[in-house]
Amino acid sequence: MIEIMDTTLRDGEQTTGVAFSAHEKLSIVQMLIAELNVNRLEIASARVSDGELEAVRKIAEWAKRTGNLDKLEVLGFVDGEQSLNWIESTGCRVINLLCKGSYKHVTEQLRRTPEQHIEDIRQVVTIATQKGIDVNLYLEDWSNGMKNSPEYVFQFINGLKDLPVKRFMLPDTLGILNPESTYDYCSKMVNHYPDLWFDFHAHNDYDLAVGNIYGAVRAGVKGIHTTVNGLGERAGNAPLSSVLAVIKDQLGKETTLKEEKINKISRLVETYSAIHIAPNRPIVGEYVFTQCAGVHADGDNKNCLYYNDLLPERFGRIREYALGKLSGKANIRKNLETLGIDMDEKSMKKVTERIIELGDKKEMVTQEDLPYIISDVLNQSTIEDEKIRILNYSLSLAQGLKPVATLKIEINGQAYEQSASGDGQYDAFVRAVRKIYTDLGRPFPMLTNYSVSIPPGGRTDAFVQTIISWNYAGVDFKTRGLDVDQTESAIKATLKMLNKIEQ
C-alpha cells in the first residue's frame, strides 16, 4: 500500500498568484480527507502570518472533531521552539521539519557544519517529543545532495536515525532528476536503511515528476507527495490524478484513495486557485476522454478497440465523441444515442456532410448543437417543435445615438412586439425581449457570461461562434449560436435559450 501525502495547501499555494482563503482551505481539506480518503495533508508553513494561523486552527478544529487530526501536517523549521510553539498553538500534532539534504545548502545557506546542523535538528526533535508532536524530516535539496555530496546525506541519516522520526522525506527540490536517477538514489536510501520510512517529493521542472514517482515507488519508497492539478512553485509538483493512475495501472500498487472523486477535487481546486486545467491534462482535462476520429468511434462500437485501462467512469467522467471535420458516422451515432435520436442512413449522410462542412470552417460543434444542425439539414425538428420564434427584428445603429432594436416574436402562437435601446445592438435586442417577458409576467434568465470565438485567419466569411452562459431558476447552462455575423449568432444563441427554458 502506497501512502499519499498531498501538499496542495502548502507547496501548491507557492504557485504564483495562488492564495487560498481560510474557507477555501477548509473546503479542500474536507474533500481530500472525507471524500477522496487521502492519507495525509500538509496544510501550511509555520509562522507565515496571523491569517494562516487562524486558518490552520479552523482546519485542526474540524479534523479533531472528525477524528482526522493525525492526518494534518505543518512545515516547520530548525528554529528551536518557534515553529513548534506555532504548531502547538494551532492544535496540530505533526511537524514536517525542513532540514538540509545537501552539503552545499548546509554550508552556504545556513553557514553551519554538518555536525552543527545535525545537533540543531536533534534539539528540535527532542523538544517536539516533549510536546507530544510527531516529527517527519524533509531533506531539502536531497537530489543534489545524492548527486554531489552523497557522503553528507548518509552522515545526516546516520546522525538522526536513532531519533523518534516517523518519516524521512526525500525532495527533488529543484526538479533535476529523471526516472533512472530517481530509482538509483531512492534504491540507495532504501537499501542502506531498510528499517526507515522514506517519502519522495517530486518537482516537475523537466516534466518528469510523475515518471520520477514511478522510479521512486519501484525503488521501494513507501510514501509519495502530490498536489491537486500539479500546483506548485515554478513548473509545479506531481499531479495527484496522474500519480494515482500510474501507481495503480503501471506499478500494480494500491492506495486508499477513491478514484471516482478525483475529478471533483480537481474542479474545486481549479475554481479556488483560478489556475485553469489544460484541456488535454491526463485524467482531469476536459477533452482527455473525447474521441475525435471517426475510426476510433467505429472501433469502440466493435468491442471497444480504442479503450485502455483509463476508463473515464473510474474517475467520475464519461466518454464523449467529438463532432467536427474528422467525425465519421460512428461519432455522430454515439452522440445521437446519448440524445435518444435515431436516424436512417440517408439522413445520417446529410448530417455528417454538414458537420464536416462546419469543421472545415474550424467551427466547434457540440452535442447541444446537434439537434439544431439536424433540424437545419433535414428541414424538420428533431426536438420538440419550437414554441418561440422570432418573426422579425430590426437593429439600427447611428453615430452619437444608442443602438435601437425593434422585435416581433411569437410565443406559443401569439405575436408580441417591442422596442428598446441599449449599449450595443445585442444589448438592445435583449432589452426588447426582456420587456415582452416582463409585460407577460414571465421570469427572464440572467446572462452570466458572453464569449465570442472566430476561427484563425481573419476571414470575413468565417463562422462566428457566440457562447452565452445563463442562470435560470438557480440552474446554470450555456447556449451557442453560429453565424457569419456576431450579433446574429448571439441572437440565435438567445433564441435557443428561450426555447430551452420553455421546454
C-alpha positions as CSV (number, residue, x, y, z in Angstrom):
1,M,0.0,0.0,0.0
2,I,1.5,3.4,-1.1
3,E,0.8,6.3,1.2
4,I,-0.2,9.6,-0.3
5,M,0.6,13.0,1.3
6,D,-1.0,15.9,-0.5
7,T,0.6,19.3,-0.2
8,T,-1.7,21.4,-2.2
9,L,-2.3,23.8,0.6
10,R,1.4,24.3,1.4
11,D,3.6,23.6,-1.6
12,G,0.7,24.1,-4.1
13,E,0.0,27.5,-2.6
14,Q,3.5,28.6,-3.7
15,T,2.2,28.7,-7.2
16,T,2.5,32.3,-8.5
17,G,-0.8,34.1,-7.9
18,V,-2.4,31.4,-5.7
19,A,-3.6,32.2,-2.2
20,F,-6.4,30.2,-0.7
21,S,-8.8,31.8,1.9
22,A,-9.4,30.1,5.2
23,H,-12.8,28.9,4.0
24,E,-11.3,27.5,0.7
25,K,-8.6,25.7,2.6
26,L,-11.1,24.0,4.9
27,S,-13.3,23.0,1.9
28,I,-10.3,21.4,0.2
29,V,-9.2,19.6,3.3
30,Q,-12.7,18.3,3.9
31,M,-13.0,16.9,0.4
32,L,-9.5,15.4,0.3
33,I,-10.0,13.6,3.6
34,A,-13.7,12.9,3.8
35,E,-14.4,12.1,0.1
36,L,-11.0,11.2,-1.5
37,N,-9.6,9.5,1.6
38,V,-6.0,10.9,1.2
39,N,-3.7,9.6,4.0
40,R,-2.0,12.9,5.0
41,L,-2.2,16.6,4.2
42,E,0.5,19.2,4.5
43,I,-1.7,22.2,5.1
44,A,0.6,25.2,5.9
45,S,4.0,26.6,6.7
46,A,4.6,27.6,10.3
47,R,5.0,31.3,11.2
48,V,3.7,32.6,7.9
49,S,1.0,35.1,9.0
50,D,-1.8,35.6,11.5
51,G,-4.3,34.8,8.8
52,E,-2.6,31.4,8.2
53,L,-2.6,30.8,12.0
54,E,-6.4,31.2,12.1
55,A,-6.9,29.1,9.0
56,V,-4.9,26.2,10.4
57,R,-6.8,26.4,13.7
58,K,-10.1,26.1,12.0
59,I,-8.9,23.1,10.0
60,A,-7.5,21.5,13.1
61,E,-10.8,22.0,15.0
62,W,-12.7,20.2,12.2
63,A,-10.1,17.5,12.0
64,K,-10.1,16.9,15.7
65,R,-13.9,16.8,15.8
66,T,-14.0,14.2,13.0
67,G,-11.1,12.1,14.2
68,N,-8.6,13.2,11.5
69,L,-6.2,15.3,13.4
70,D,-3.3,12.9,12.9
71,K,-3.6,13.4,9.1
72,L,-2.7,17.1,9.3
73,E,1.0,18.2,8.9
74,V,2.7,21.6,9.0
75,L,6.0,22.5,7.6
76,G,8.3,23.8,10.3
77,F,11.9,25.0,10.6
78,V,15.0,24.3,12.6
79,D,14.5,27.3,14.8
80,G,14.5,26.0,18.4
81,E,11.0,26.1,19.8
82,Q,9.5,28.8,17.5
83,S,7.9,26.6,14.8
84,L,6.9,24.0,17.4
85,N,5.1,26.6,19.5
86,W,3.3,27.9,16.5
87,I,2.1,24.5,15.5
88,E,1.2,23.6,19.1
89,S,-1.0,26.8,19.2
90,T,-2.9,25.7,16.2
91,G,-3.9,22.3,17.7
92,C,-1.9,20.3,15.1
93,R,0.4,17.5,16.2
94,V,2.8,16.8,13.3
95,I,5.7,18.9,12.1
96,N,7.5,18.3,8.8
97,L,10.9,19.7,9.8
98,L,12.7,21.4,6.9
99,C,16.4,20.3,7.1
100,K,19.2,20.5,4.6
101,G,19.8,17.5,2.4
102,S,22.9,18.7,0.6
103,Y,26.3,19.7,1.9
104,K,26.1,22.9,-0.2
105,H,22.9,24.0,1.4
106,V,24.2,23.4,4.9
107,T,27.5,25.2,4.5
108,E,26.4,28.0,2.2
109,Q,22.9,28.8,3.2
110,L,23.0,28.0,6.9
111,R,26.7,28.7,7.4
112,R,26.8,25.6,9.6
113,T,28.9,22.4,9.6
114,P,27.1,19.1,9.1
115,E,27.7,18.2,12.8
116,Q,26.2,21.5,14.0
117,H,23.1,21.1,11.8
118,I,22.6,17.6,13.0
119,E,22.8,18.8,16.6
120,D,20.4,21.6,15.9
121,I,17.9,19.1,14.5
122,R,18.3,16.7,17.4
123,Q,17.4,19.6,19.8
124,V,14.2,20.4,17.9
125,V,13.2,16.7,17.7
126,T,13.8,16.4,21.5
127,I,11.5,19.4,22.2
128,A,8.9,18.1,19.8
129,T,8.8,14.8,21.6
130,Q,8.4,16.5,24.9
131,K,5.4,18.5,23.4
132,G,3.8,15.4,22.0
133,I,4.4,16.5,18.4
134,D,5.3,13.8,15.8
135,V,8.3,14.6,13.5
136,N,8.9,13.9,9.9
137,L,12.2,15.2,8.3
138,Y,12.5,16.9,4.9
139,L,16.0,16.6,3.4
140,E,15.7,19.8,1.3
141,D,17.8,19.6,-1.9
142,W,18.3,15.9,-1.3
143,S,18.5,15.1,-5.0
144,N,21.5,17.4,-5.4
145,G,22.9,16.0,-2.2
146,M,22.9,12.5,-3.7
147,K,24.4,13.8,-6.9
148,N,27.2,15.9,-5.4
149,S,27.6,15.0,-1.8
150,P,26.2,11.5,-1.0
151,E,28.6,11.1,1.9
152,Y,26.9,14.1,3.6
153,V,23.4,12.5,3.0
154,F,24.5,9.3,4.7
155,Q,26.2,11.3,7.5
156,F,22.9,13.1,8.0
157,I,20.8,10.0,8.2
158,N,23.3,8.2,10.5
159,G,23.3,11.1,12.8
160,L,19.5,11.1,13.2
161,K,18.2,7.6,12.6
162,D,18.1,6.8,16.3
163,L,15.6,9.6,17.0
164,P,11.8,9.1,17.0
165,V,11.4,10.4,13.4
166,K,8.5,8.8,11.7
167,R,9.4,9.6,8.1
168,F,12.5,10.8,6.2
169,M,11.2,12.7,3.2
170,L,13.3,13.0,0.0
171,P,12.6,16.0,-2.1
172,D,13.8,16.6,-5.6
173,T,13.7,20.3,-4.7
174,L,14.9,21.7,-7.9
175,G,13.4,19.1,-10.2
176,I,16.7,17.8,-11.5
177,L,16.0,14.1,-11.5
178,N,14.9,11.6,-14.2
179,P,13.3,8.2,-13.6
180,E,16.6,6.4,-13.8
181,S,18.4,8.6,-11.3
182,T,15.4,8.7,-9.0
183,Y,15.3,4.9,-8.9
184,D,19.1,4.8,-8.3
185,Y,19.1,7.3,-5.5
186,C,16.0,6.0,-3.8
187,S,17.3,2.4,-4.0
188,K,20.5,3.5,-2.2
189,M,18.4,5.0,0.6
190,V,16.1,2.0,1.0
191,N,18.9,-0.5,0.8
192,H,21.1,1.4,3.3
193,Y,18.3,1.9,5.7
194,P,15.7,-0.9,5.3
195,D,14.1,-0.1,8.7
196,L,13.4,3.6,7.9
197,W,10.3,5.0,6.2
198,F,11.0,7.2,3.1
199,D,8.7,9.6,1.2
200,F,9.5,11.0,-2.2
201,H,8.6,14.6,-3.2
202,A,8.9,15.4,-6.9
203,H,9.0,18.7,-8.8
204,N,8.1,19.0,-12.4
205,D,10.8,21.3,-13.9
206,Y,11.6,18.8,-16.7
207,D,8.0,17.5,-16.9
208,L,9.3,14.3,-15.3
209,A,7.6,14.4,-11.9
210,V,5.2,11.6,-12.5
211,G,7.9,9.5,-14.1
212,N,10.2,10.1,-11.2
213,I,7.5,9.0,-8.8
214,Y,7.3,5.8,-10.9
215,G,11.0,5.3,-10.3
216,A,10.7,6.0,-6.5
217,V,7.9,3.5,-5.9
218,R,9.8,0.9,-7.9
219,A,12.8,1.5,-5.6
220,G,10.7,0.8,-2.5
221,V,9.7,4.3,-1.3
222,K,6.6,4.0,0.8
223,G,5.1,7.5,0.6
224,I,4.5,9.9,-2.2
225,H,3.8,13.7,-2.2
226,T,1.4,15.2,-4.7
227,T,-0.7,18.4,-5.3
228,V,-4.1,18.7,-6.9
229,N,-3.7,19.7,-10.6
230,G,0.1,19.7,-10.2
231,L,0.1,23.1,-8.4
232,G,3.5,24.2,-7.0
233,E,6.4,26.5,-7.4
234,R,7.9,27.0,-10.9
235,A,6.7,24.1,-13.0
236,G,4.7,22.6,-10.2
237,N,4.6,19.3,-8.4
238,A,3.4,15.8,-9.3
239,P,-0.4,16.0,-10.0
240,L,-2.5,13.8,-7.7
241,S,-4.7,12.4,-10.5
242,S,-1.8,11.2,-12.7
243,V,0.1,9.7,-9.7
244,L,-2.9,7.8,-8.6
245,A,-3.4,6.2,-12.1
246,V,0.3,5.4,-12.5
247,I,0.6,3.8,-9.1
248,K,-2.4,1.5,-9.8
249,D,-2.1,0.8,-13.5
250,Q,1.7,0.9,-14.2
251,L,3.0,-0.3,-10.9
252,G,0.2,-2.6,-9.7
253,K,0.2,-0.9,-6.2
254,E,-2.8,0.1,-4.1
255,T,-3.7,3.3,-2.3
256,T,-6.6,4.2,-0.1
257,L,-7.8,6.9,-2.5
258,K,-11.2,6.8,-4.2
259,E,-10.6,7.4,-7.9
260,E,-14.2,8.4,-8.7
261,K,-13.7,11.6,-6.6
262,I,-10.6,12.8,-8.3
263,N,-12.4,14.9,-10.9
264,K,-14.5,16.6,-8.3
265,I,-11.5,17.8,-6.2
266,S,-9.7,18.9,-9.4
267,R,-12.6,21.2,-10.4
268,L,-12.8,22.6,-6.8
269,V,-9.1,23.5,-6.7
270,E,-9.3,24.9,-10.3
271,T,-12.1,27.2,-9.1
272,Y,-10.4,28.3,-5.9
273,S,-6.9,28.7,-7.4
274,A,-8.1,30.3,-10.7
275,I,-5.4,28.2,-12.4
276,H,-7.3,26.5,-15.3
277,I,-6.7,22.8,-16.0
278,A,-5.3,22.3,-19.5
279,P,-8.0,20.5,-21.6
280,N,-5.5,17.8,-22.5
281,R,-4.2,17.1,-19.0
282,P,-4.4,13.4,-18.3
283,I,-7.3,12.1,-16.2
284,V,-9.0,15.5,-15.5
285,G,-8.6,17.5,-18.7
286,E,-11.8,18.5,-20.4
287,Y,-11.1,16.6,-23.6
288,V,-9.0,13.6,-22.5
289,F,-11.9,11.2,-22.7
290,T,-13.2,12.6,-26.0
291,Q,-12.6,10.6,-29.2
292,C,-12.3,12.8,-32.3
293,A,-11.5,10.5,-35.2
294,G,-14.4,8.6,-36.7
295,V,-12.4,5.4,-37.0
296,H,-12.0,5.4,-33.2
297,A,-15.7,5.7,-32.6
298,D,-16.2,2.9,-35.1
299,G,-13.7,0.8,-33.2
300,D,-15.4,1.5,-29.9
301,N,-18.6,0.1,-31.4
302,K,-16.7,-3.1,-32.3
303,N,-15.6,-4.5,-28.9
304,C,-14.1,-1.2,-27.5
305,L,-11.0,-1.4,-29.7
306,Y,-9.8,2.1,-28.7
307,Y,-10.3,1.7,-24.9
308,N,-7.4,1.5,-22.5
309,D,-7.3,1.0,-18.7
310,L,-8.0,4.6,-18.1
311,L,-11.8,4.2,-18.3
312,P,-13.5,7.6,-17.7
313,E,-16.0,6.1,-15.3
314,R,-13.2,5.2,-12.9
315,F,-12.6,9.0,-12.4
316,G,-16.2,10.2,-12.3
317,R,-16.1,11.1,-16.0
318,I,-17.9,9.9,-19.2
319,R,-16.6,9.1,-22.7
320,E,-17.5,11.6,-25.4
321,Y,-17.3,11.7,-29.1
322,A,-16.3,15.0,-30.7
323,L,-18.1,16.4,-33.7
324,G,-16.0,18.1,-36.4
325,K,-14.3,17.6,-39.7
326,L,-12.7,14.3,-38.5
327,S,-16.1,12.9,-37.5
328,G,-17.5,9.9,-39.2
329,K,-20.9,8.4,-38.9
330,A,-19.8,6.5,-35.9
331,N,-19.0,9.6,-33.9
332,I,-22.4,11.1,-34.8
333,R,-24.2,8.0,-33.9
334,K,-22.6,7.9,-30.5
335,N,-23.9,11.4,-29.8
336,L,-27.3,10.6,-31.2
337,E,-27.5,7.6,-28.9
338,T,-26.9,9.9,-25.9
339,L,-29.7,12.2,-27.1
340,G,-32.0,9.3,-27.8
341,I,-32.3,10.2,-31.5
342,D,-32.4,7.5,-34.3
343,M,-31.8,8.4,-37.9
344,D,-31.8,6.5,-41.2
345,E,-28.7,6.2,-43.4
346,K,-29.8,8.9,-45.9
347,S,-30.4,11.5,-43.2
348,M,-27.2,10.5,-41.4
349,K,-25.2,11.2,-44.6
350,K,-26.6,14.7,-44.9
351,V,-25.9,15.5,-41.2
352,T,-22.3,14.1,-41.5
353,E,-21.6,16.3,-44.5
354,R,-22.9,19.4,-42.7
355,I,-20.8,18.7,-39.6
356,I,-17.7,18.2,-41.8
357,E,-18.5,21.5,-43.5
358,L,-18.6,23.3,-40.2
359,G,-15.4,21.5,-39.1
360,D,-13.7,22.8,-42.2
361,K,-14.6,26.3,-41.1
362,K,-12.9,25.5,-37.7
363,E,-16.3,25.5,-36.1
364,M,-16.7,23.7,-32.8
365,V,-19.8,21.5,-33.0
366,T,-21.1,20.2,-29.7
367,Q,-23.8,17.7,-28.7
368,E,-26.0,20.6,-27.8
369,D,-25.8,21.9,-31.3
370,L,-26.5,18.6,-32.9
371,P,-30.3,18.7,-32.8
372,Y,-30.3,22.2,-34.4
373,I,-27.9,21.0,-37.1
374,I,-30.2,18.1,-37.8
375,S,-33.2,20.4,-37.9
376,D,-31.5,22.7,-40.3
377,V,-30.2,20.0,-42.6
378,L,-33.4,17.9,-42.8
379,N,-35.8,20.9,-42.6
380,Q,-37.6,19.2,-39.7
381,S,-37.4,19.3,-36.0
382,T,-35.7,16.5,-34.1
383,I,-36.6,18.1,-30.8
384,E,-39.9,19.4,-29.6
385,D,-41.4,22.0,-32.0
386,E,-40.1,25.4,-31.2
387,K,-42.7,27.3,-29.1
388,I,-40.9,30.6,-29.5
389,R,-40.0,32.0,-32.9
390,I,-38.5,35.3,-34.0
391,L,-40.9,36.7,-36.7
392,N,-38.9,39.8,-37.4
393,Y,-36.4,42.2,-36.0
394,S,-34.7,45.4,-36.9
395,L,-31.4,46.8,-35.5
396,S,-30.3,50.4,-36.0
397,L,-27.0,52.0,-35.3
398,A,-26.3,55.7,-35.7
399,Q,-23.3,57.8,-34.7
400,G,-23.9,59.6,-31.4
401,L,-27.1,57.7,-30.6
402,K,-27.7,54.5,-28.7
403,P,-28.5,51.4,-30.8
404,V,-32.2,50.6,-31.1
405,A,-33.8,47.2,-31.6
406,T,-37.4,46.5,-32.7
407,L,-38.5,42.9,-32.3
408,K,-41.6,40.9,-33.2
409,I,-41.6,37.5,-31.5
410,E,-44.1,34.6,-31.4
411,I,-44.7,32.8,-28.1
412,N,-47.0,29.8,-28.2
413,G,-48.6,31.1,-31.3
414,Q,-49.2,34.7,-30.1
415,A,-47.2,37.5,-31.6
416,Y,-45.7,40.3,-29.4
417,E,-43.7,43.4,-30.5
418,Q,-41.5,45.7,-28.5
419,S,-38.6,48.2,-29.0
420,A,-35.7,49.1,-26.7
421,S,-32.3,50.9,-26.8
422,G,-29.1,49.5,-25.3
423,D,-25.4,49.9,-25.1
424,G,-25.0,47.8,-28.2
425,Q,-27.2,46.2,-30.8
426,Y,-27.4,42.8,-29.0
427,D,-28.0,44.6,-25.7
428,A,-30.9,46.5,-27.3
429,F,-32.3,43.2,-28.6
430,V,-32.2,41.5,-25.2
431,R,-33.8,44.5,-23.6
432,A,-36.6,44.3,-26.1
433,V,-37.1,40.6,-25.3
434,R,-37.0,41.3,-21.6
435,K,-39.7,44.0,-22.0
436,I,-42.0,41.4,-23.6
437,Y,-41.3,38.9,-20.9
438,T,-41.9,41.5,-18.2
439,D,-45.2,42.6,-19.7
440,L,-46.3,38.9,-19.7
441,G,-45.2,38.4,-16.1
442,R,-42.6,35.7,-17.2
443,P,-39.2,35.3,-15.5
444,F,-36.2,36.1,-17.7
445,P,-32.8,34.4,-17.3
446,M,-29.7,36.3,-16.1
447,L,-26.9,36.5,-18.6
448,T,-23.7,35.5,-16.6
449,N,-21.1,35.2,-19.3
450,Y,-20.7,36.0,-23.0
451,S,-17.8,34.9,-25.2
452,V,-17.1,35.0,-29.0
453,S,-14.7,32.9,-30.9
454,I,-13.6,33.4,-34.5
455,P,-11.5,30.9,-36.5
456,P,-7.9,31.9,-37.1
457,G,-7.1,33.7,-40.3
458,G,-9.3,36.8,-40.1
459,R,-11.6,35.6,-42.9
460,T,-14.7,37.9,-43.1
461,D,-16.9,35.0,-44.2
462,A,-16.0,32.7,-41.4
463,F,-18.5,31.5,-38.8
464,V,-18.7,33.3,-35.5
465,Q,-19.5,31.2,-32.5
466,T,-21.1,33.0,-29.6
467,I,-21.4,31.1,-26.3
468,I,-23.7,32.7,-23.7
469,S,-23.9,31.4,-20.1
470,W,-27.3,31.8,-18.4
471,N,-28.7,31.3,-14.9
472,Y,-32.4,30.4,-14.8
473,A,-34.1,29.4,-11.5
474,G,-30.8,28.6,-10.0
475,V,-29.6,26.4,-12.9
476,D,-26.5,27.4,-15.0
477,F,-26.5,26.4,-18.6
478,K,-24.9,27.6,-21.9
479,T,-26.3,28.1,-25.4
480,R,-24.4,28.6,-28.7
481,G,-25.1,30.4,-31.9
482,L,-23.4,30.0,-35.2
483,D,-23.4,32.6,-38.0
484,V,-21.1,34.8,-40.1
485,D,-22.4,37.8,-38.2
486,Q,-21.6,38.2,-34.5
487,T,-24.9,39.8,-33.5
488,E,-26.9,37.3,-35.4
489,S,-25.0,34.4,-33.8
490,A,-25.8,35.9,-30.4
491,I,-29.5,36.2,-31.3
492,K,-29.5,32.6,-32.4
493,A,-28.0,31.6,-29.0
494,T,-30.7,33.7,-27.2
495,L,-33.4,32.0,-29.2
496,K,-32.1,28.6,-28.2
497,M,-32.1,29.7,-24.6
498,L,-35.8,30.9,-24.8
499,N,-36.9,27.6,-26.3
500,K,-34.8,25.6,-23.8
501,I,-36.5,27.2,-20.8
502,E,-39.9,27.0,-22.4
503,Q,-39.4,23.2,-22.8
